[in-house]
Amino acid sequence: MASLAVTVKGQVTLKRDLLQHLGIKPGERVVFEKLPGGVLKVRAARPGGSIDGFIGRHAGKLKKPLTIEEMNEIAAAGWAGELDGE
């Protein structure tokens, strides 16, 4: 069980092994959920999306149907948070 010190600003720094366990890389976000009894649940923030958002993003912009490979590249970029907010 990891024990972390709290700074005077009320901050804690998660150790590298904890971040790796959560699958979090520099610049990514962490979500905390408050549970009863003073317990916090920590998890990696993952982008949420829907098929409607995916389809709506590309509606009317494509001249030809996408190949499976192109769809996989777009989906992978979305999950990696690499898509801009066009």
KEKE-3310 file (N, C-alpha, C; in steps of 0.2 Angstrom, whole numbers, plus 5000, padded with zeros to 4 digits):
npx = (5004:5003:5010:5008:5015:5007:5008:5010:5002:4992:4993:4997:5009:5009:5017:5028:5026:5013:5006:5010:5003:4990:4990:4993:5000:5012:5004:4991:4975:4968:4954:4945:4934:4923:4920:4910:4915:4927:4935:4944:4942:4953:4956:4961:4957:4947:4944:4928:4917:4905:4897:4889:4894:4906:4902:4895:4905:4912:4902:4897:4910:4918:4924:4924:4921:4927:4941:4943:4955:4958:4947:4951:4962:4957:4949:4959:4966:4957:4954:4967:4967:4970:4963:4958:4947:4938)
npy = (4994:5011:5026:5043:5059:5075:5091:5108:5115:5106:5096:5081:5069:5057:5042:5035:5021:5019:5027:5021:5009:5013:5016:5029:5043:5056:5072:5067:5065:5062:5054:5057:5048:5051:5041:5033:5035:5042:5037:5037:5034:5031:5033:5032:5045:5043:5047:5050:5045:5044:5034:5042:5054:5052:5049:5060:5070:5067:5069:5073:5077:5068:5062:5049:5033:5027:5016:5001:5001:5015:5019:5012:5019:5032:5029:5024:5036:5044:5038:5039:5053:5062:5068:5084:5097:5099)
npz = (5000:4995:5002:5003:5005:5010:5003:5009:5001:5000:4991:4982:4975:4964:4963:4951:4949:4953:4943:4932:4934:4933:4920:4915:4907:4906:4906:4904:4912:4928:4937:4951:4963:4975:4989:5002:5019:5018:5008:4992:4975:4962:4945:4928:4917:4903:4887:4882:4870:4856:4844:4836:4837:4831:4818:4815:4815:4803:4793:4777:4774:4767:4752:4746:4751:4767:4770:4779:4786:4786:4794:4806:4809:4812:4823:4832:4834:4840:4852:4858:4860:4851:4841:4834:4839:4828)
capx = (5000:5007:5008:5010:5015:5003:5012:5007:4997:4987:4994:5001:5012:5008:5024:5029:5023:5006:5004:5010:4998:4984:4991:4993:5006:5012:4999:4984:4971:4966:4948:4944:4927:4923:4916:4908:4920:4933:4938:4944:4943:4957:4956:4963:4952:4947:4940:4921:4914:4900:4897:4885:4900:4911:4899:4894:4912:4914:4897:4898:4917:4921:4922:4924:4920:4933:4943:4943:4962:4957:4943:4955:4967:4953:4947:4964:4968:4952:4955:4973:4966:4974:4959:4957:4940:4935)
capy = (5000:5017:5031:5049:5065:5080:5097:5113:5117:5101:5092:5074:5067:5050:5039:5032:5014:5020:5030:5015:5004:5016:5017:5036:5046:5064:5076:5064:5067:5057:5055:5054:5048:5051:5036:5034:5033:5045:5033:5039:5029:5034:5030:5036:5048:5041:5051:5047:5047:5039:5033:5047:5059:5050:5049:5068:5073:5066:5069:5078:5079:5063:5061:5042:5029:5025:5009:4998:5003:5022:5019:5010:5025:5037:5027:5024:5043:5047:5035:5042:5060:5065:5072:5091:5099:5102)
capz = (5000:4995:5007:5000:5009:5007:5004:5012:4997:4999:4985:4983:4969:4963:4961:4944:4948:4953:4937:4927:4936:4930:4913:4914:4904:4907:4902:4904:4917:4933:4939:4958:4965:4983:4991:5009:5024:5017:5003:4986:4970:4957:4939:4922:4913:4897:4883:4880:4863:4854:4836:4833:4837:4826:4811:4814:4814:4796:4789:4772:4772:4763:4745:4745:4757:4770:4770:4786:4789:4788:4800:4812:4811:4815:4829:4837:4836:4844:4859:4860:4862:4846:4836:4836:4840:4821)
cpx = (5004:5005:5012:5010:5011:5007:5007:5001:4991:4987:4998:5004:5012:5015:5023:5025:5016:5003:5004:5005:4991:4984:4991:5000:5006:5007:4992:4981:4969:4959:4948:4936:4927:4918:4915:4914:4927:4938:4938:4945:4947:4957:4959:4957:4952:4942:4933:4919:4908:4900:4894:4890:4905:4908:4898:4900:4914:4908:4898:4905:4921:4919:4921:4923:4927:4935:4943:4950:4961:4952:4946:4959:4963:4951:4953:4966:4963:4953:4962:4972:4969:4970:4958:4949:4936:4927)
cpy = (5006:5022:5037:5055:5071:5087:5102:5116:5112:5097:5086:5073:5060:5047:5036:5025:5015:5023:5025:5010:5007:5017:5025:5039:5053:5067:5073:5066:5061:5059:5053:5054:5047:5046:5037:5032:5036:5041:5037:5034:5033:5030:5035:5039:5046:5045:5047:5049:5042:5039:5038:5053:5058:5051:5057:5072:5073:5067:5075:5080:5074:5063:5054:5039:5027:5018:5007:5001:5011:5023:5017:5016:5030:5035:5027:5031:5046:5044:5038:5050:5064:5069:5079:5092:5102:5102)
cpz = (5000:5000:5004:5005:5006:5008:5007:5008:4996:4993:4986:4976:4969:4960:4954:4944:4949:4946:4931:4928:4933:4923:4911:4912:4906:4903:4902:4911:4922:4936:4947:4959:4972:4985:4999:5013:5022:5012:4996:4981:4964:4951:4934:4919:4906:4893:4881:4873:4861:4846:4833:4832:4831:4819:4810:4812:4806:4791:4784:4770:4768:4756:4743:4751:4760:4770:4778:4789:4791:4794:4807:4814:4815:4822:4834:4839:4841:4851:4862:4862:4857:4841:4839:4836:4834:4822)
residu = (MET:ALA:SER:LEU:ALA:VAL:THR:VAL:LYS:GLY:GLN:VAL:THR:LEU:LYS:ARG:ASP:LEU:LEU:GLN:HIS:LEU:GLY:ILE:LYS:PRO:GLY:GLU:ARG:VAL:VAL:PHE:GLU:LYS:LEU:PRO:GLY:GLY:VAL:LEU:LYS:VAL:ARG:ALA:ALA:ARG:PRO:GLY:GLY:SER:ILE:ASP:GLY:PHE:ILE:GLY:ARG:HIS:ALA:GLY:LYS:LEU:LYS:LYS:PRO:LEU:THR:ILE:GLU:GLU:MET:ASN:GLU:ILE:ALA:ALA:ALA:GLY:TRP:ALA:GLY:GLU:LEU:ASP:GLY:GLU)
# end
